[in-house]
Amino acid sequence: MSVQFKFRDTVGHDRRLEVIEALGRAGFAAQSLFPGQKRPKLASIFTVSKADAKDVKAVQAALTDFGHEIEYVEAAPERNLKA
């Protein structure tokens, strides 16, 4: 399971890095769900891997200072894709 969050459209690249660093200090590793994506809506979605449903509250707490810059924080279930 992972936890996903989305930045609001108004949040710039430098500020996003600050938020990701703050999550790192809280013990979470955040990365883009769609690395290299050119479309802003998709590029603004990030994931915290190896987190579970109970970590949603911890990630939300770590993002408290950035609340107005985060559109949502939610748990995302693992998916077993079949080819």
N, CA, C and O atoms as a GROMACS GRO file, in nm:
protein
  332
    1MET      N    1   0.085  -0.117   0.000
    1MET     CA    2   0.000   0.000   0.000
    1MET      C    3   0.089   0.124   0.000
    1MET      O    4   0.204   0.120   0.046
    2SER      N    5   0.035   0.231  -0.051
    2SER     CA    6   0.108   0.357  -0.050
    2SER      C    7   0.011   0.469  -0.014
    2SER      O    8  -0.110   0.450  -0.009
    3VAL      N    9   0.066   0.584   0.011
    3VAL     CA   10  -0.014   0.703   0.037
    3VAL      C   11   0.015   0.801  -0.076
    3VAL      O   12   0.131   0.827  -0.108
    4GLN      N   13  -0.088   0.855  -0.135
    4GLN     CA   14  -0.072   0.952  -0.243
    4GLN      C   15  -0.119   1.089  -0.197
    4GLN      O   16  -0.209   1.102  -0.114
    5PHE      N   17  -0.054   1.191  -0.252
    5PHE     CA   18  -0.099   1.327  -0.228
    5PHE      C   19  -0.079   1.408  -0.355
    5PHE      O   20   0.004   1.374  -0.439
    6LYS      N   21  -0.157   1.513  -0.368
    6LYS     CA   22  -0.152   1.598  -0.487
    6LYS      C   23  -0.132   1.742  -0.446
    6LYS      O   24  -0.200   1.795  -0.358
    7PHE      N   25  -0.035   1.806  -0.513
    7PHE     CA   26  -0.012   1.949  -0.492
    7PHE      C   27  -0.118   2.028  -0.568
    7PHE      O   28  -0.165   1.986  -0.673
    8ARG      N   29  -0.153   2.141  -0.514
    8ARG     CA   30  -0.242   2.232  -0.589
    8ARG      C   31  -0.165   2.287  -0.709
    8ARG      O   32  -0.042   2.290  -0.708
    9ASP      N   33  -0.237   2.329  -0.810
    9ASP     CA   34  -0.176   2.377  -0.934
    9ASP      C   35  -0.085   2.498  -0.913
    9ASP      O   36   0.005   2.522  -0.993
   10THR      N   37  -0.109   2.574  -0.809
   10THR     CA   38  -0.034   2.697  -0.786
   10THR      C   39   0.102   2.675  -0.719
   10THR      O   40   0.179   2.770  -0.704
   11VAL      N   41   0.133   2.553  -0.679
   11VAL     CA   42   0.258   2.524  -0.607
   11VAL      C   43   0.371   2.501  -0.707
   11VAL      O   44   0.363   2.413  -0.792
   12GLY      N   45   0.475   2.582  -0.696
   12GLY     CA   46   0.588   2.573  -0.787
   12GLY      C   47   0.685   2.460  -0.752
   12GLY      O   48   0.674   2.396  -0.648
   13HIS      N   49   0.779   2.438  -0.842
   13HIS     CA   50   0.875   2.329  -0.828
   13HIS      C   51   0.959   2.340  -0.700
   13HIS      O   52   0.975   2.241  -0.628
   14ASP      N   53   1.011   2.457  -0.671
   14ASP     CA   54   1.095   2.475  -0.552
   14ASP      C   55   1.018   2.447  -0.424
   14ASP      O   56   1.070   2.386  -0.331
   15ARG      N   57   0.895   2.492  -0.420
   15ARG     CA   58   0.814   2.468  -0.300
   15ARG      C   59   0.781   2.319  -0.287
   15ARG      O   60   0.778   2.266  -0.176
   16ARG      N   61   0.758   2.253  -0.398
   16ARG     CA   62   0.733   2.108  -0.394
   16ARG      C   63   0.854   2.036  -0.334
   16ARG      O   64   0.838   1.943  -0.255
   17LEU      N   65   0.974   2.079  -0.373
   17LEU     CA   66   1.094   2.018  -0.318
   17LEU      C   67   1.102   2.038  -0.166
   17LEU      O   68   1.143   1.948  -0.094
   18GLU      N   69   1.062   2.156  -0.119
   18GLU     CA   70   1.061   2.182   0.025
   18GLU      C   71   0.966   2.086   0.097
   18GLU      O   72   0.998   2.034   0.204
   19VAL      N   73   0.850   2.064   0.039
   19VAL     CA   74   0.752   1.974   0.099
   19VAL      C   75   0.806   1.831   0.102
   19VAL      O   76   0.792   1.761   0.202
   20ILE      N   77   0.866   1.788  -0.008
   20ILE     CA   78   0.922   1.653  -0.016
   20ILE      C   79   1.035   1.636   0.086
   20ILE      O   80   1.047   1.530   0.148
   21GLU      N   81   1.117   1.739   0.104
   21GLU     CA   82   1.223   1.734   0.205
   21GLU      C   83   1.164   1.726   0.345
   21GLU      O   84   1.217   1.655   0.430
   22ALA      N   85   1.056   1.798   0.370
   22ALA     CA   86   0.990   1.793   0.502
   22ALA      C   87   0.937   1.653   0.528
   22ALA      O   88   0.946   1.603   0.641
   23LEU      N   89   0.881   1.589   0.427
   23LEU     CA   90   0.835   1.451   0.443
   23LEU      C   91   0.953   1.359   0.473
   23LEU      O   92   0.941   1.267   0.554
   24GLY      N   93   1.065   1.384   0.408
   24GLY     CA   94   1.186   1.305   0.433
   24GLY      C   95   1.232   1.316   0.577
   24GLY      O   96   1.271   1.217   0.638
   25ARG      N   97   1.226   1.437   0.632
   25ARG     CA   98   1.264   1.457   0.773
   25ARG      C   99   1.168   1.385   0.866
   25ARG      O  100   1.204   1.349   0.978
   26ALA      N  101   1.045   1.364   0.820
   26ALA     CA  102   0.945   1.292   0.900
   26ALA      C  103   0.955   1.141   0.880
   26ALA      O  104   0.878   1.065   0.939
   27GLY      N  105   1.050   1.098   0.796
   27GLY     CA  106   1.071   0.954   0.775
   27GLY      C  107   1.000   0.895   0.655
   27GLY      O  108   0.992   0.772   0.642
   28PHE      N  109   0.948   0.980   0.567
   28PHE     CA  110   0.877   0.931   0.448
   28PHE      C  111   0.952   0.970   0.322
   28PHE      O  112   1.004   1.082   0.312
   29ALA      N  113   0.957   0.880   0.226
   29ALA     CA  114   1.021   0.906   0.097
   29ALA      C  115   0.912   0.928  -0.008
   29ALA      O  116   0.844   0.833  -0.048
   30ALA      N  117   0.896   1.051  -0.052
   30ALA     CA  118   0.795   1.083  -0.152
   30ALA      C  119   0.860   1.095  -0.290
   30ALA      O  120   0.971   1.146  -0.304
   31GLN      N  121   0.788   1.047  -0.390
   31GLN     CA  122   0.835   1.061  -0.527
   31GLN      C  123   0.716   1.079  -0.620
   31GLN      O  124   0.603   1.044  -0.586
   32SER      N  125   0.744   1.133  -0.736
   32SER     CA  126   0.638   1.156  -0.833
   32SER      C  127   0.576   1.024  -0.876
   32SER      O  128   0.646   0.927  -0.902
   33LEU      N  129   0.444   1.021  -0.883
   33LEU     CA  130   0.375   0.902  -0.930
   33LEU      C  131   0.397   0.884  -1.080
   33LEU      O  132   0.396   0.772  -1.130
   34PHE      N  133   0.417   0.996  -1.151
   34PHE     CA  134   0.439   0.994  -1.295
   34PHE      C  135   0.566   1.072  -1.327
   34PHE      O  136   0.557   1.186  -1.375
   35PRO      N  137   0.684   1.015  -1.303
   35PRO     CA  138   0.810   1.087  -1.327
   35PRO      C  139   0.822   1.134  -1.472
   35PRO      O  140   0.790   1.060  -1.565
   36GLY      N  141   0.868   1.256  -1.490
   36GLY     CA  142   0.890   1.311  -1.623
   36GLY      C  143   0.763   1.352  -1.696
   36GLY      O  144   0.768   1.388  -1.814
   37GLN      N  145   0.651   1.347  -1.629
   37GLN     CA  146   0.523   1.381  -1.690
   37GLN      C  147   0.518   1.529  -1.726
   37GLN      O  148   0.556   1.614  -1.645
   38LYS      N  149   0.473   1.559  -1.847
   38LYS     CA  150   0.462   1.698  -1.893
   38LYS      C  151   0.330   1.762  -1.855
   38LYS      O  152   0.321   1.884  -1.841
   39ARG      N  153   0.226   1.680  -1.838
   39ARG     CA  154   0.095   1.735  -1.803
   39ARG      C  155   0.094   1.773  -1.654
   39ARG      O  156   0.117   1.688  -1.569
   40PRO      N  157   0.068   1.900  -1.624
   40PRO     CA  158   0.076   1.949  -1.487
   40PRO      C  159  -0.011   1.874  -1.386
   40PRO      O  160   0.031   1.850  -1.273
   41LYS      N  161  -0.131   1.836  -1.426
   41LYS     CA  162  -0.221   1.765  -1.333
   41LYS      C  163  -0.159   1.633  -1.287
   41LYS      O  164  -0.165   1.600  -1.168
   42LEU      N  165  -0.102   1.558  -1.379
   42LEU     CA  166  -0.041   1.430  -1.345
   42LEU      C  167   0.093   1.448  -1.274
   42LEU      O  168   0.128   1.371  -1.184
   43ALA      N  169   0.168   1.550  -1.314
   43ALA     CA  170   0.299   1.576  -1.253
   43ALA      C  171   0.287   1.621  -1.108
   43ALA      O  172   0.385   1.617  -1.034
   44SER      N  173   0.170   1.663  -1.066
   44SER     CA  174   0.152   1.712  -0.930
   44SER      C  175   0.110   1.603  -0.831
   44SER      O  176   0.089   1.632  -0.713
   45ILE      N  177   0.099   1.478  -0.878
   45ILE     CA  178   0.060   1.367  -0.790
   45ILE      C  179   0.186   1.293  -0.744
   45ILE      O  180   0.269   1.252  -0.826
   46PHE      N  181   0.198   1.277  -0.615
   46PHE     CA  182   0.314   1.211  -0.556
   46PHE      C  183   0.270   1.093  -0.471
   46PHE      O  184   0.155   1.086  -0.429
   47THR      N  185   0.362   1.002  -0.447
   47THR     CA  186   0.332   0.885  -0.367
   47THR      C  187   0.439   0.864  -0.260
   47THR      O  188   0.557   0.894  -0.281
   48VAL      N  189   0.395   0.814  -0.148
   48VAL     CA  190   0.485   0.775  -0.040
   48VAL      C  191   0.476   0.623  -0.036
   48VAL      O  192   0.380   0.567   0.015
   49SER      N  193   0.578   0.558  -0.090
   49SER     CA  194   0.577   0.412  -0.099
   49SER      C  195   0.599   0.348   0.036
   49SER      O  196   0.646   0.411   0.131
   50LYS      N  197   0.564   0.221   0.042
   50LYS     CA  198   0.581   0.141   0.163
   50LYS      C  199   0.516   0.205   0.284
   50LYS      O  200   0.566   0.195   0.396
   51ALA      N  201   0.404   0.269   0.261
   51ALA     CA  202   0.323   0.325   0.369
   51ALA      C  203   0.193   0.248   0.367
   51ALA      O  204   0.153   0.193   0.264
   52ASP      N  205   0.128   0.243   0.480
   52ASP     CA  206   0.000   0.174   0.481
   52ASP      C  207  -0.110   0.268   0.528
   52ASP      O  208  -0.085   0.385   0.555
   53ALA      N  209  -0.230   0.216   0.539
   53ALA     CA  210  -0.345   0.301   0.570
   53ALA      C  211  -0.326   0.382   0.697
   53ALA      O  212  -0.368   0.497   0.704
   54LYS      N  213  -0.262   0.324   0.798
   54LYS     CA  214  -0.241   0.398   0.924
   54LYS      C  215  -0.142   0.513   0.906
   54LYS      O  216  -0.141   0.607   0.985
   55ASP      N  217  -0.058   0.506   0.802
   55ASP     CA  218   0.038   0.612   0.777
   55ASP      C  219  -0.024   0.736   0.714
   55ASP      O  220   0.038   0.842   0.708
   56VAL      N  221  -0.149   0.723   0.667
   56VAL     CA  222  -0.215   0.839   0.607
   56VAL      C  223  -0.218   0.954   0.708
   56VAL      O  224  -0.186   1.068   0.673
   57LYS      N  225  -0.254   0.925   0.831
   57LYS     CA  226  -0.260   1.030   0.934
   57LYS      C  227  -0.121   1.088   0.962
   57LYS      O  228  -0.108   1.208   0.986
   58ALA      N  229  -0.019   1.004   0.961
   58ALA     CA  230   0.117   1.052   0.985
   58ALA      C  231   0.165   1.141   0.870
   58ALA      O  232   0.230   1.243   0.893
   59VAL      N  233   0.133   1.102   0.747
   59VAL     CA  234   0.170   1.184   0.631
   59VAL      C  235   0.092   1.316   0.637
   59VAL      O  236   0.149   1.422   0.612
   60GLN      N  237  -0.037   1.309   0.670
   60GLN     CA  238  -0.116   1.432   0.683
   60GLN      C  239  -0.056   1.523   0.789
   60GLN      O  240  -0.049   1.645   0.770
   61ALA      N  241  -0.013   1.466   0.901
   61ALA     CA  242   0.048   1.546   1.007
   61ALA      C  243   0.177   1.611   0.959
   61ALA      O  244   0.204   1.727   0.990
   62ALA      N  245   0.257   1.538   0.882
   62ALA     CA  246   0.382   1.593   0.829
   62ALA      C  247   0.356   1.705   0.728
   62ALA      O  248   0.439   1.793   0.708
   63LEU      N  249   0.238   1.700   0.666
   63LEU     CA  250   0.203   1.802   0.565
   63LEU      C  251   0.121   1.918   0.624
   63LEU      O  252   0.078   2.006   0.550
   64THR      N  253   0.100   1.918   0.754
   64THR     CA  254   0.015   2.019   0.817
   64THR      C  255   0.057   2.161   0.782
   64THR      O  256  -0.027   2.246   0.752
   65ASP      N  257   0.187   2.189   0.787
   65ASP     CA  258   0.235   2.323   0.757
   65ASP      C  259   0.214   2.363   0.611
   65ASP      O  260   0.224   2.481   0.577
   66PHE      N  261   0.186   2.267   0.527
   66PHE     CA  262   0.169   2.292   0.384
   66PHE      C  263   0.025   2.269   0.340
   66PHE      O  264  -0.002   2.255   0.221
   67GLY      N  265  -0.068   2.264   0.434
   67GLY     CA  266  -0.206   2.227   0.408
   67GLY      C  267  -0.271   2.298   0.292
   67GLY      O  268  -0.342   2.236   0.214
   68HIS      N  269  -0.248   2.427   0.279
   68HIS     CA  270  -0.312   2.502   0.171
   68HIS      C  271  -0.249   2.472   0.034
   68HIS      O  272  -0.304   2.511  -0.069
   69GLU      N  273  -0.135   2.404   0.034
   69GLU     CA  274  -0.069   2.370  -0.092
   69GLU      C  275  -0.096   2.227  -0.138
   69GLU      O  276  -0.059   2.187  -0.248
   70ILE      N  277  -0.161   2.150  -0.051
   70ILE     CA  278  -0.191   2.009  -0.081
   70ILE      C  279  -0.340   1.995  -0.108
   70ILE      O  280  -0.423   2.037  -0.028
   71GLU      N  281  -0.373   1.936  -0.222
   71GLU     CA  282  -0.514   1.920  -0.259
   71GLU      C  283  -0.577   1.802  -0.186
   71GLU      O  284  -0.689   1.812  -0.136
   72TYR      N  285  -0.505   1.689  -0.180
   72TYR     CA  286  -0.557   1.574  -0.105
   72TYR      C  287  -0.443   1.483  -0.062
   72TYR      O  288  -0.334   1.486  -0.118
   73VAL      N  289  -0.472   1.402   0.040
   73VAL     CA  290  -0.383   1.295   0.088
   73VAL      C  291  -0.475   1.174   0.106
   73VAL      O  292  -0.576   1.182   0.176
   74GLU      N  293  -0.438   1.060   0.044
   74GLU     CA  294  -0.523   0.942   0.055
   74GLU      C  295  -0.441   0.814   0.044
   74GLU      O  296  -0.333   0.813  -0.015
   75ALA      N  297  -0.494   0.708   0.101
   75ALA     CA  298  -0.431   0.576   0.089
   75ALA      C  299  -0.462   0.521  -0.050
   75ALA      O  300  -0.572   0.538  -0.101
   76ALA      N  301  -0.363   0.457  -0.109
   76ALA     CA  302  -0.382   0.394  -0.239
   76ALA      C  303  -0.349   0.245  -0.226
   76ALA      O  304  -0.237   0.210  -0.189
   77PRO      N  305  -0.444   0.159  -0.256
   77PRO     CA  306  -0.420   0.015  -0.239
   77PRO      C  307  -0.318  -0.038  -0.340
   77PRO      O  308  -0.302   0.017  -0.449
   78GLU      N  309  -0.250  -0.144  -0.302
   78GLU     CA  310  -0.158  -0.211  -0.395
   78GLU      C  311  -0.244  -0.275  -0.505
   78GLU      O  312  -0.355  -0.322  -0.481
   79ARG      N  313  -0.189  -0.275  -0.621
   79ARG     CA  314  -0.260  -0.336  -0.733
   79ARG      C  315  -0.174  -0.449  -0.789
   79ARG      O  316  -0.054  -0.433  -0.809
   80ASN      N  317  -0.236  -0.561  -0.813
   80ASN     CA  318  -0.167  -0.673  -0.877
   80ASN      C  319  -0.213  -0.679  -1.021
   80ASN      O  320  -0.317  -0.738  -1.053
   81LEU      N  321  -0.136  -0.616  -1.107
   81LEU     CA  322  -0.173  -0.610  -1.249
   81LEU      C  323  -0.137  -0.741  -1.317
   81LEU      O  324  -0.029  -0.797  -1.295
   82LYS      N  325  -0.227  -0.788  -1.397
   82LYS     CA  326  -0.202  -0.911  -1.473
   82LYS      C  327  -0.181  -0.875  -1.619
   82LYS      O  328  -0.256  -0.797  -1.677
   83ALA      N  329  -0.081  -0.932  -1.675
   83ALA     CA  330  -0.048  -0.904  -1.815
   83ALA      C  331  -0.135  -0.984  -1.909
   83ALA      O  332  -0.121  -0.973  -2.030
   0.00000   0.00000   0.00000
